[in-house]
Amino acid sequence: AGAAGPQGAWGMPQPNDQGLYVLFVYHLPHNVTEDMLRGMFGKYGDVVEIVIMRDDNSDPSSRTKGYGFVKYRTYQEAAAAVQYLNGAQLENKRLEVSFKLAKGQKRN
């Protein structure tokens, strides 16, 4: 997160079209499950949806592509997850957690 706070230097993230704040989660272990992520991210707020990108997205047992998305209703919940889980260890991987920027938003 750093000194600039969880949103970084580009300003406050905006919710998506459904009014949700979306986090990118990188460096997921290949065998990660939705329940594993819900257990981690649920500590910081009400997780609305978890999407794990897989080699075969129709098969929840297929290998992950190493990234996914976690969605929260409020900025505060999402920001807490970024602050506490960016750099967290999950099995043999160190997670990278950041806000997904809305279309048109640019990182400085």
Contact map, one row per residue, 1 for C-alpha under 8 A:
111111110000000000000000000000000000000000000000000000000000000000000000000000000110010000000000000000000000
111111010000000000000000000000000000000000000000000000000000000000000000000000000000000000000000000000000000
111110000000000000000000000000000000000000000000000000000000000000000000000000000000000000000000000000000000
111111111000000000000000000000000000000000000000000000000000000000000000000000000000000000000000000000000000
111111110000000000000000000000000000000000000000000000000000000000000000000000000010000000000000000000000000
110111110000000000000000000000000000000000000000000000000000000000000000000000110110000000000000010000000000
100111111111100000000000000000000000000000000000000000000000000000000000000000100000000000000000011000000000
110111111110000000000000000000000000000000000000000000000000000000000000000000000000000000000000000000000000
000100111110000000000000000000000000000000000000000000000000000000000000000000000000000000000000000000000011
000000111111000000000000000000000000000000000000000000000000000000000000000000000000000000000000000000000111
000000111111100000000000000000000000000000000000000000000000000000000000000000000000000000000000000000000000
000000100111110000000000000000000000000000000000000000000000000000000000000000000000000000000000000000000000
000000100011111000001000000000000000000000000000000000000000000000000000001000000000000000000000001111000000
000000000001111100001000000000000000000000000000000000000000000000000000000000000000000000000000000011000000
000000000000111111111100000000000000000000000000000000000000000000000000000000000000000000000000000001000000
000000000000011111111100000000000000000000000000000000000000000000000000000000000000000000000000000001000000
000000000000001111110000000000000000000000000000000000000000000000000000000000000000000000000000000000000000
000000000000001111110000000000000000000000000000000000000000000000000000000000000000000000000000000000000000
000000000000001111111000000000000000000000000000000000000000000000000000100000000000000000000000000000000000
000000000000001111111100000000000000000000000000000000000000000000000011110000000000000000000000000000000000
000000000000111100111110000000000000000000000000000000000000000000000011111001000000000000000000001100000000
000000000000001100011111000000000000000000000000000000000000000000001111000001000000000000000000001100000000
000000000000000000001111100000000000000000000000000000000000000000001110000001000100000000000000111100000000
000000000000000000000111110000000000000000000000000000000000000000111100000000000000000000000001111100000000
000000000000000000000011111100000000000000000000000000000000000000111100000000000000000000000011110000000000
000000000000000000000001111100000000000000000000000000000000000001110000000000000000000000000011100000000000
000000000000000000000000111110000000000000000000000000000000000001100000000000000000000000001111000000000000
000000000000000000000000111111010000000000000000000000000000000111110000000000000000000001001010000000000000
000000000000000000000000001111110000000000000000000000000000000101000000000000000000000001111000000000000000
000000000000000000000000000111110000000000000000000000000000001111000000000000000000000000000000000000000000
000000000000000000000000000011111000000000000000000000000000101100000000000000000000000000000000000000000000
000000000000000000000000000111111101100000000000000000000000000100000000000000000000000000000000000000000000
000000000000000000000000000000111111100000000000000100000000000000000000000000000000000000000000000000000000
000000000000000000000000000000011111110000000000011100000000000000000000000000000000000000000000000000000000
000000000000000000000000000000001111111000000000000000000000000000000000000000000000000000000000000000000000
000000000000000000000000000000011111111100000000000000000000000000000000000000000000000000000000000000000000
000000000000000000000000000000011111111111000000010000000000000000000000000000000000000000000000000000000000
000000000000000000000000000000000111111111000010010000000000000000000000000000000000000000000000000000000000
000000000000000000000000000000000011111111100000000000000000000000000000000000000000000000000000000000000000
000000000000000000000000000000000001111111100000000000000000000000000000000000000000000000000000000000000000
000000000000000000000000000000000000111111111010000000000000000000000100000000001000100000000000000000000000
000000000000000000000000000000000000111111111110000000000000000000000000000000000000000000000000000000000000
000000000000000000000000000000000000001111111000000000000000000000000000000000000000000000000000000000000000
000000000000000000000000000000000000000011111100000000000000000000000000000011011000000000000000000000000000
000000000000000000000000000000000000000011111110000000000000000000000001000011000000000000000000000000000000
000000000000000000000000000000000000000001011111000000000000000000000001100010000000000000000000000000000000
000000000000000000000000000000000000010011001111110000000000000000000111100000000000000000000000000000000000
000000000000000000000000000000000000000000000111110000000000000000000111100000000000000000000000000000000000
000000000000000000000000000000000000000000000011111000000000000000000111000000000000000000000000000000000000
000000000000000000000000000000000100110000000011111100000000000000011110000000000000000000000000000000000000
000000000000000000000000000000000100000000000000111110000000000000011100000000000000000000000000000000000000
000000000000000000000000000000001100000000000000011111000000000100111000000000000000000000000000000000000000
000000000000000000000000000000000000000000000000001111101000000111110000000000000000000000000000000000000000
000000000000000000000000000000000000000000000000000111111011011111000000000000000000000000000000000000000000
000000000000000000000000000000000000000000000000000011111000011110000000000000000000000000000000000000000000
000000000000000000000000000000000000000000000000000001111111011000000000000000000000000000000000000000000000
000000000000000000000000000000000000000000000000000011111111010000000000000000000000000000000000000000000000
000000000000000000000000000000000000000000000000000000011111000000000000000000000000000000000000000000000000
000000000000000000000000000000000000000000000000000001011111110000000000000000000000000000000000000000000000
000000000000000000000000000000000000000000000000000001011111110000000000000000000000000000000000000000000000
000000000000000000000000000000100000000000000000000000000011111000000000000000000000000000000000000000000000
000000000000000000000000000000000000000000000000000001111011111100000000000000000000000000000000000000000000
000000000000000000000000000001100000000000000000000001110000111110000000000000000000000000000000000000000000
000000000000000000000000000111110000000000000000000111100000011111100000000000000000000000000000000000000000
000000000000000000000000000101000000000000000000000011100000001111100000000000000000000000000000000000000000
000000000000000000000000011111000000000000000000000011000000000111110000000000000000000000000000000000000000
000000000000000000000001111100000000000000000000000110000000000111111000000000000000000000000000000000000000
000000000000000000000001110100000000000000000000011110000000000001111100000000000000000000000000000000000000
000000000000000000000111100000000000000000000000011100000000000000111110000000000000000000000000000000000000
000000000000000000000111100000000000000010000011111000000000000000011111000000000000000000000000000000000000
000000000000000000011110000000000000000000000011110000000000000000001111100001000000000000000000000000000000
000000000000000000011100000000000000000000001111100000000000000000000111111011000000000000000000000000000000
000000000000000000111000000000000000000000000111000000000000000000000011111011000000000000000000000000000000
000000000000000000011000000000000000000000000000000000000000000000000001111111000000000000000000000000000000
000000000000100000001000000000000000000000000000000000000000000000000001111111100000000000000000000000000000
000000000000000000000000000000000000000000000000000000000000000000000000011111110000000000000000000000000000
000000000000000000000000000000000000000000011100000000000000000000000001111111111000000000000000000000000000
000000000000000000001110000000000000000000011000000000000000000000000011111111111100000000000000001000000000
000001100000000000000000000000000000000000000000000000000000000000000000001111111110000000000000000000000000
000001000000000000000000000000000000000000010000000000000000000000000000000111111111000000000000000000000000
000000000000000000000000000000000000000010010000000000000000000000000000000011111111110000000000100000000000
100001000000000000000010000000000000000000000000000000000000000000000000000001111111110000000000111000000000
100011000000000000000000000000000000000000000000000000000000000000000000000000111111110000000000000000000000
000000000000000000000000000000000000000000000000000000000000000000000000000000011111110100000000000000000000
000000000000000000000000000000000000000010000000000000000000000000000000000000001111111100000011100000000000
100000000000000000000000000000000000000000000000000000000000000000000000000000001111111100000011110000000000
000000000000000000000000000000000000000000000000000000000000000000000000000000000000111110000111100000000000
000000000000000000000000000000000000000000000000000000000000000000000000000000000001111111000111000000000000
000000000000000000000000000000000000000000000000000000000000000000000000000000000000001111111110000000000000
000000000000000000000000000110000000000000000000000000000000000000000000000000000000000111111110000000000000
000000000000000000000000000010000000000000000000000000000000000000000000000000000000000011111000000000000000
000000000000000000000000000010000000000000000000000000000000000000000000000000000000000011111100000000000000
000000000000000000000000001110000000000000000000000000000000000000000000000000000000000011111110000000000000
000000000000000000000000001000000000000000000000000000000000000000000000000000000000001111011111000000000000
000000000000000000000000111100000000000000000000000000000000000000000000000000000000111111001111100000000000
000000000000000000000001111000000000000000000000000000000000000000000000000000000000111100000111110000000000
000000000000000000000011110000000000000000000000000000000000000000000000000000001100111000000011111000000000
000001100000000000000011100000000000000000000000000000000000000000000000000000000100010000000001111100000000
000000100000100000001111000000000000000000000000000000000000000000000000000001000100000000000000111110000000
000000000000100000001111000000000000000000000000000000000000000000000000000000000000000000000000011111000000
000000000000110000000000000000000000000000000000000000000000000000000000000000000000000000000000001111101100
000000000000111100000000000000000000000000000000000000000000000000000000000000000000000000000000000111111000
000000000000000000000000000000000000000000000000000000000000000000000000000000000000000000000000000011111000
000000000000000000000000000000000000000000000000000000000000000000000000000000000000000000000000000001111100
000000000000000000000000000000000000000000000000000000000000000000000000000000000000000000000000000011111110
000000000100000000000000000000000000000000000000000000000000000000000000000000000000000000000000000010011111
000000001100000000000000000000000000000000000000000000000000000000000000000000000000000000000000000000001111
000000001100000000000000000000000000000000000000000000000000000000000000000000000000000000000000000000000111
